[in-house]
């Protein structure tokens, strides 16, 4: 298979997964959307500009170690939405870290992440995040 054929197949599968997730989310009353990262903190899982299917926390179920979550940070980069992996849990909340970071968010001053802060989880199949290459780059170009 050529590189272009492989890329086409990946895009077709990503679109199919997105459609299935969106239909399931609508049926459950929780729309599924898309997200993307703008920094390199999630490399090599997500490169800057890569997108992912964002499944609302209410639909995704309980958070487990290894999940990639979108949460409302209190301190990181002045607050706002952050996409990082859950690497542990304490009685105070979840411990998170970008895959490309050598330290946890909590080591950097972010309090443990609590359930109400979690907005969505990145769709994972077999423990691997479903990546939509360059989605964010395309969105930012249009904007």
TORPA-4810 file (N, C-alpha, C, O; in nm, 3 decimals):
<nodes>
NODE_1_0.085_-0.118_0.000_0.000_0.000_0.000_0.090_0.124_0.000_0.189_0.130_0.073_X
NODE_2_0.054_0.221_-0.081_0.132_0.344_-0.088_0.106_0.429_0.035_0.010_0.407_0.109_X
NODE_3_0.193_0.525_0.055_0.177_0.615_0.170_0.046_0.693_0.160_-0.023_0.712_0.260_X
NODE_4_0.011_0.737_0.038_-0.114_0.811_0.018_-0.234_0.721_0.045_-0.332_0.765_0.105_X
NODE_5_-0.226_0.595_0.002_-0.334_0.500_0.028_-0.351_0.474_0.175_-0.463_0.463_0.225_X
NODE_6_-0.240_0.463_0.245_-0.243_0.441_0.390_-0.305_0.560_0.461_-0.386_0.543_0.552_X
NODE_7_-0.266_0.681_0.421_-0.321_0.802_0.480_-0.471_0.812_0.454_-0.547_0.851_0.543_X
NODE_8_-0.512_0.778_0.333_-0.654_0.780_0.299_-0.732_0.683_0.386_-0.840_0.716_0.434_X
NODE_9_-0.678_0.563_0.406_-0.745_0.464_0.490_-0.756_0.514_0.634_-0.861_0.499_0.697_X
NODE_10_-0.651_0.573_0.685_-0.654_0.626_0.822_-0.760_0.735_0.834_-0.836_0.737_0.931_X
NODE_11_-0.765_0.824_0.737_-0.866_0.931_0.740_-1.007_0.875_0.731_-1.098_0.924_0.799_X
NODE_12_-1.027_0.774_0.647_-1.160_0.712_0.636_-1.203_0.650_0.768_-1.318_0.665_0.810_X
NODE_13_-1.112_0.579_0.833_-1.143_0.517_0.962_-1.172_0.624_1.066_-1.265_0.610_1.145_X
NODE_14_-1.093_0.732_1.067_-1.114_0.841_1.163_-1.251_0.905_1.142_-1.322_0.933_1.238_X
NODE_15_-1.287_0.928_1.018_-1.418_0.988_0.989_-1.530_0.894_1.032_-1.628_0.938_1.091_X
NODE_16_-1.516_0.766_1.003_-1.617_0.668_1.043_-1.631_0.664_1.195_-1.743_0.663_1.247_X
NODE_17_-1.518_0.662_1.267_-1.523_0.662_1.413_-1.589_0.789_1.466_-1.668_0.784_1.561_X
NODE_18_-1.556_0.900_1.405_-1.616_1.027_1.447_-1.767_1.024_1.428_-1.841_1.065_1.517_X
NODE_19_-1.812_0.976_1.313_-1.956_0.970_1.289_-2.027_0.879_1.388_-2.133_0.914_1.440_X
NODE_20_-1.969_0.762_1.414_-2.029_0.669_1.511_-2.033_0.734_1.649_-2.134_0.725_1.718_X
NODE_21_-1.923_0.799_1.689_-1.919_0.864_1.821_-2.021_0.977_1.829_-2.085_0.995_1.933_X
NODE_22_-2.035_1.054_1.722_-2.130_1.166_1.724_-2.274_1.115_1.733_-2.356_1.172_1.805_X
NODE_23_-2.304_1.010_1.659_-2.440_0.953_1.663_-2.468_0.897_1.803_-2.576_0.919_1.858_X
NODE_24_-2.372_0.824_1.859_-2.390_0.768_1.994_-2.407_0.880_2.096_-2.492_0.870_2.184_X
NODE_25_-2.328_0.985_2.083_-2.339_1.097_2.176_-2.475_1.165_2.167_-2.534_1.200_2.269_X
NODE_26_-2.524_1.184_2.046_-2.656_1.246_2.030_-2.764_1.156_2.091_-2.856_1.206_2.156_X
NODE_27_-2.753_1.025_2.070_-2.852_0.932_2.125_-2.852_0.937_2.277_-2.956_0.917_2.340_X
NODE_28_-2.736_0.963_2.336_-2.725_0.970_2.482_-2.748_1.110_2.536_-2.744_1.132_2.657_X
NODE_29_-2.771_1.206_2.446_-2.797_1.343_2.489_-2.672_1.421_2.525_-2.681_1.526_2.587_X
NODE_30_-2.557_1.371_2.486_-2.429_1.438_2.514_-2.350_1.444_2.385_-2.282_1.347_2.351_X
NODE_31_-2.356_1.554_2.312_-2.285_1.561_2.185_-2.135_1.536_2.200_-2.071_1.584_2.294_X
NODE_32_-2.082_1.461_2.105_-1.939_1.433_2.100_-1.878_1.533_2.003_-1.936_1.560_1.898_X
NODE_33_-1.764_1.587_2.038_-1.701_1.687_1.952_-1.559_1.650_1.918_-1.516_1.535_1.933_X
NODE_34_-1.488_1.749_1.873_-1.348_1.733_1.838_-1.265_1.830_1.921_-1.313_1.937_1.959_X
NODE_35_-1.144_1.793_1.949_-1.051_1.881_2.017_-0.918_1.872_1.947_-0.895_1.784_1.864_X
NODE_36_-0.829_1.964_1.979_-0.694_1.957_1.926_-0.598_2.021_2.024_-0.637_2.101_2.109_X
NODE_37_-0.470_1.984_2.010_-0.367_2.037_2.099_-0.285_2.142_2.024_-0.267_2.134_1.903_X
NODE_38_-0.237_2.239_2.100_-0.158_2.347_2.039_-0.013_2.347_2.085_0.069_2.422_2.031_X
NODE_39_0.020_2.264_2.184_0.157_2.260_2.233_0.215_2.120_2.212_0.146_2.029_2.167_X
NODE_40_0.341_2.106_2.247_0.407_1.977_2.231_0.403_1.891_2.358_0.473_1.791_2.367_X
NODE_41_0.323_1.930_2.456_0.322_1.859_2.584_0.269_1.716_2.574_0.296_1.634_2.661_X
NODE_42_0.194_1.685_2.468_0.140_1.549_2.454_0.216_1.465_2.350_0.171_1.356_2.314_X
NODE_43_0.330_1.516_2.302_0.410_1.436_2.208_0.466_1.314_2.279_0.500_1.326_2.397_X
NODE_44_0.479_1.202_2.218_0.454_1.173_2.078_0.311_1.131_2.048_0.278_1.104_1.932_X
NODE_45_0.224_1.124_2.149_0.086_1.081_2.125_0.013_1.177_2.034_-0.048_1.135_1.935_X
NODE_46_0.019_1.306_2.065_-0.045_1.410_1.986_0.058_1.519_1.958_0.113_1.579_2.051_X
NODE_47_0.083_1.544_1.832_0.172_1.653_1.793_0.095_1.783_1.792_-0.027_1.782_1.780_X
NODE_48_0.164_1.897_1.805_0.093_2.025_1.798_0.011_2.032_1.669_0.062_2.005_1.560_X
NODE_49_-0.117_2.067_1.683_-0.207_2.075_1.569_-0.287_1.949_1.543_-0.382_1.951_1.465_X
NODE_50_-0.252_1.838_1.608_-0.329_1.714_1.591_-0.462_1.724_1.666_-0.471_1.789_1.770_X
NODE_51_-0.562_1.659_1.611_-0.694_1.658_1.673_-0.728_1.521_1.730_-0.656_1.424_1.709_X
NODE_52_-0.839_1.517_1.802_-0.887_1.393_1.861_-1.037_1.404_1.881_-1.093_1.514_1.882_X
NODE_53_-1.103_1.289_1.896_-1.246_1.285_1.925_-1.261_1.306_2.075_-1.208_1.230_2.155_X
NODE_54_-1.335_1.411_2.112_-1.355_1.446_2.253_-1.491_1.395_2.300_-1.595_1.449_2.263_X
NODE_55_-1.488_1.290_2.381_-1.610_1.229_2.433_-1.642_1.295_2.566_-1.559_1.292_2.657_X
NODE_56_-1.761_1.353_2.580_-1.796_1.419_2.707_-1.779_1.325_2.826_-1.807_1.205_2.817_X
NODE_57_-1.732_1.380_2.935_-1.705_1.302_3.056_-1.829_1.224_3.101_-1.818_1.111_3.147_X
NODE_58_-1.947_1.284_3.087_-2.071_1.218_3.130_-2.099_1.091_3.050_-2.165_1.000_3.101_X
NODE_59_-2.051_1.084_2.928_-2.073_0.969_2.842_-1.959_0.868_2.854_-1.981_0.747_2.846_X
NODE_60_-1.838_0.918_2.874_-1.718_0.834_2.871_-1.709_0.737_2.988_-1.646_0.632_2.976_X
NODE_61_-1.769_0.770_3.098_-1.761_0.680_3.214_-1.650_0.718_3.309_-1.590_0.825_3.297_X
NODE_62_-1.621_0.630_3.404_-1.523_0.661_3.507_-1.382_0.682_3.450_-1.341_0.617_3.353_X
NODE_63_-1.310_0.774_3.511_-1.173_0.804_3.471_-1.081_0.695_3.527_-1.093_0.654_3.643_X
NODE_64_-0.989_0.650_3.442_-0.891_0.550_3.485_-0.752_0.599_3.451_-0.734_0.683_3.363_X
NODE_65_-0.654_0.547_3.521_-0.515_0.579_3.489_-0.489_0.542_3.343_-0.526_0.433_3.299_X
NODE_66_-0.425_0.632_3.271_-0.397_0.610_3.129_-0.491_0.685_3.037_-0.460_0.704_2.919_X
NODE_67_-0.606_0.729_3.089_-0.699_0.808_3.007_-0.639_0.944_2.976_-0.570_1.003_3.059_X
NODE_68_-0.666_0.994_2.856_-0.628_1.130_2.820_-0.753_1.215_2.837_-0.856_1.189_2.775_X
NODE_69_-0.745_1.316_2.923_-0.861_1.397_2.958_-0.840_1.544_2.921_-0.728_1.593_2.917_X
NODE_70_-0.951_1.610_2.895_-0.952_1.755_2.877_-1.012_1.811_3.005_-1.124_1.777_3.042_X
NODE_71_-0.936_1.897_3.073_-0.985_1.950_3.201_-0.963_2.101_3.208_-0.879_2.157_3.137_X
NODE_72_-1.041_2.163_3.295_-1.026_2.307_3.320_-0.916_2.326_3.425_-0.938_2.307_3.544_X
NODE_73_-0.799_2.363_3.377_-0.685_2.383_3.467_-0.706_2.510_3.549_-0.768_2.606_3.502_X
NODE_74_-0.655_2.509_3.669_-0.662_2.627_3.755_-0.537_2.713_3.742_-0.546_2.835_3.744_X
NODE_75_-0.421_2.649_3.729_-0.294_2.720_3.730_-0.215_2.709_3.600_-0.150_2.806_3.560_X
NODE_76_-0.220_2.596_3.534_-0.139_2.575_3.413_-0.168_2.681_3.309_-0.283_2.703_3.271_X
NODE_77_-0.063_2.746_3.262_-0.073_2.849_3.159_-0.185_2.949_3.189_-0.254_2.996_3.098_X
NODE_78_-0.203_2.982_3.315_-0.303_3.080_3.354_-0.445_3.027_3.358_-0.540_3.105_3.363_X
NODE_79_-0.462_2.896_3.355_-0.596_2.835_3.356_-0.644_2.808_3.216_-0.578_2.845_3.119_X
NODE_80_-0.757_2.745_3.205_-0.813_2.712_3.074_-0.807_2.563_3.047_-0.763_2.485_3.131_X
NODE_81_-0.853_2.525_2.929_-0.859_2.383_2.895_-0.720_2.327_2.867_-0.638_2.388_2.797_X
NODE_82_-0.695_2.211_2.924_-0.568_2.141_2.908_-0.598_1.995_2.876_-0.690_1.936_2.933_X
NODE_83_-0.521_1.937_2.785_-0.536_1.796_2.748_-0.411_1.723_2.793_-0.303_1.742_2.735_X
NODE_84_-0.425_1.638_2.895_-0.313_1.560_2.948_-0.362_1.423_2.992_-0.482_1.399_3.003_X
NODE_85_-0.268_1.335_3.017_-0.299_1.197_3.057_-0.308_1.186_3.210_-0.231_1.250_3.282_X
NODE_86_-0.401_1.104_3.257_-0.411_1.072_3.400_-0.304_0.968_3.430_-0.302_0.860_3.371_X
NODE_87_-0.214_1.001_3.523_-0.104_0.910_3.557_-0.115_0.856_3.700_-0.033_0.776_3.743_X
NODE_88_-0.218_0.901_3.771_-0.237_0.853_3.907_-0.360_0.915_3.969_-0.422_1.005_3.913_X
NODE_89_-0.394_0.866_4.086_-0.510_0.919_4.158_-0.477_0.921_4.307_-0.417_0.828_4.360_X
NODE_90_-0.517_1.030_4.372_-0.500_1.043_4.515_-0.637_1.067_4.576_-0.737_1.077_4.503_X
NODE_91_-0.644_1.078_4.707_-0.772_1.109_4.770_-0.815_1.253_4.740_-0.930_1.289_4.764_X
NODE_92_-0.724_1.335_4.689_-0.756_1.475_4.655_-0.793_1.493_4.509_-0.844_1.599_4.472_X
NODE_93_-0.770_1.393_4.423_-0.803_1.404_4.281_-0.702_1.331_4.193_-0.621_1.251_4.241_X
NODE_94_-0.710_1.360_4.063_-0.625_1.292_3.965_-0.491_1.364_3.948_-0.483_1.486_3.955_X
NODE_95_-0.387_1.285_3.926_-0.256_1.336_3.892_-0.244_1.327_3.740_-0.269_1.221_3.682_X
NODE_96_-0.207_1.438_3.675_-0.202_1.443_3.529_-0.063_1.485_3.482_0.015_1.546_3.555_X
NODE_97_-0.034_1.449_3.356_0.095_1.484_3.298_0.084_1.475_3.146_0.023_1.382_3.093_X
NODE_98_0.141_1.571_3.079_0.154_1.562_2.935_0.255_1.453_2.903_0.357_1.442_2.971_X
NODE_99_0.228_1.372_2.800_0.317_1.261_2.767_0.460_1.308_2.740_0.555_1.235_2.765_X
NODE_100_0.475_1.430_2.689_0.607_1.482_2.658_0.672_1.557_2.773_0.783_1.608_2.758_X
NODE_101_0.606_1.566_2.887_0.659_1.640_3.001_0.731_1.547_3.098_0.684_1.435_3.121_X
NODE_102_0.842_1.590_3.154_0.915_1.505_3.250_0.858_1.512_3.391_0.906_1.441_3.480_X
NODE_103_0.758_1.595_3.415_0.703_1.614_3.549_0.551_1.621_3.540_0.496_1.650_3.434_X
NODE_104_0.484_1.595_3.652_0.338_1.601_3.653_0.291_1.747_3.660_0.367_1.837_3.696_X
NODE_105_0.167_1.767_3.626_0.108_1.901_3.638_0.107_1.945_3.783_0.121_2.064_3.813_X
NODE_106_0.090_1.849_3.873_0.085_1.882_4.015_0.223_1.924_4.065_0.233_2.007_4.155_X
NODE_107_0.330_1.869_4.008_0.465_1.914_4.041_0.485_2.059_3.995_0.566_2.132_4.052_X
NODE_108_0.410_2.099_3.892_0.421_2.235_3.837_0.325_2.333_3.905_0.316_2.448_3.864_X
NODE_109_0.253_2.288_4.009_0.168_2.378_4.085_0.019_2.366_4.061_-0.060_2.435_4.126_X
NODE_110_-0.024_2.278_3.968_-0.167_2.256_3.944_-0.220_2.166_4.055_-0.162_2.061_4.082_X
NODE_111_-0.329_2.205_4.119_-0.388_2.116_4.219_-0.436_1.986_4.152_-0.459_1.984_4.031_X
NODE_112_-0.451_1.878_4.230_-0.506_1.756_4.171_-0.638_1.787_4.100_-0.718_1.868_4.147_X
NODE_113_-0.659_1.722_3.988_-0.777_1.748_3.904_-0.895_1.669_3.960_-0.886_1.549_3.984_X
NODE_114_-1.005_1.739_3.980_-1.127_1.676_4.034_-1.227_1.651_3.919_-1.222_1.717_3.816_X
NODE_115_-1.317_1.557_3.941_-1.416_1.520_3.838_-1.489_1.639_3.777_-1.503_1.643_3.655_X
NODE_116_-1.536_1.737_3.856_-1.609_1.848_3.794_-1.526_1.931_3.696_-1.582_2.001_3.612_X
NODE_117_-1.393_1.923_3.705_-1.306_1.997_3.613_-1.293_1.927_3.478_-1.256_1.990_3.379_X
NODE_118_-1.322_1.798_3.473_-1.302_1.721_3.351_-1.419_1.744_3.256_-1.535_1.721_3.290_X
NODE_119_-1.385_1.789_3.136_-1.484_1.821_3.034_-1.506_1.702_2.942_-1.620_1.671_2.906_X
NODE_120_-1.397_1.636_2.902_-1.407_1.529_2.804_-1.287_1.435_2.818_-1.189_1.464_2.886_X
NODE_121_-1.300_1.322_2.750_-1.190_1.227_2.739_-1.162_1.206_2.591_-1.254_1.206_2.509_X
NODE_122_-1.036_1.189_2.557_-1.000_1.158_2.419_-1.037_1.012_2.392_-1.007_0.923_2.472_X
NODE_123_-1.104_0.989_2.279_-1.142_0.854_2.241_-1.016_0.770_2.222_-0.924_0.808_2.149_X
NODE_124_-1.013_0.655_2.290_-0.901_0.563_2.276_-0.954_0.427_2.233_-1.060_0.383_2.279_X
NODE_125_-0.882_0.363_2.145_-0.914_0.227_2.103_-0.793_0.142_2.135_-0.683_0.166_2.086_X
NODE_126_-0.814_0.041_2.218_-0.703_-0.045_2.259_-0.595_0.031_2.333_-0.478_-0.005_2.326_X
NODE_127_-0.634_0.137_2.405_-0.538_0.215_2.481_-0.464_0.320_2.400_-0.376_0.388_2.452_X
NODE_128_-0.498_0.334_2.272_-0.433_0.430_2.184_-0.531_0.540_2.147_-0.642_0.513_2.101_X
NODE_129_-0.490_0.665_2.165_-0.575_0.779_2.130_-0.597_0.779_1.979_-0.503_0.762_1.901_X
NODE_130_-0.723_0.798_1.939_-0.757_0.811_1.797_-0.719_0.954_1.756_-0.783_1.050_1.798_X
NODE_131_-0.615_0.965_1.676_-0.559_1.094_1.636_-0.612_1.133_1.498_-0.617_1.051_1.407_X
NODE_132_-0.649_1.259_1.485_-0.688_1.315_1.356_-0.575_1.413_1.319_-0.574_1.527_1.364_X
NODE_133_-0.480_1.365_1.237_-0.361_1.447_1.208_-0.397_1.583_1.149_-0.480_1.594_1.059_X
NODE_134_-0.333_1.686_1.203_-0.340_1.823_1.151_-0.478_1.889_1.159_-0.499_1.992_1.096_X
NODE_135_-0.571_1.832_1.233_-0.705_1.893_1.245_-0.695_2.034_1.299_-0.754_2.127_1.243_X
NODE_136_-0.622_2.052_1.407_-0.608_2.184_1.468_-0.537_2.282_1.377_-0.571_2.400_1.373_X
NODE_137_-0.439_2.233_1.304_-0.368_2.319_1.210_-0.464_2.372_1.105_-0.462_2.490_1.070_X
NODE_138_-0.551_2.282_1.055_-0.650_2.323_0.955_-0.750_2.423_1.013_-0.783_2.522_0.949_X
NODE_139_-0.796_2.396_1.135_-0.892_2.486_1.200_-0.830_2.624_1.221_-0.893_2.726_1.193_X
NODE_140_-0.708_2.627_1.270_-0.642_2.755_1.295_-0.614_2.829_1.166_-0.616_2.952_1.164_X
NODE_141_-0.588_2.757_1.057_-0.566_2.822_0.927_-0.692_2.890_0.878_-0.687_2.999_0.821_X
NODE_142_-0.806_2.825_0.898_-0.935_2.879_0.856_-0.970_3.003_0.939_-1.024_3.100_0.887_X
NODE_143_-0.938_2.997_1.068_-0.968_3.109_1.156_-0.883_3.229_1.119_-0.894_3.334_1.181_X
</nodes>
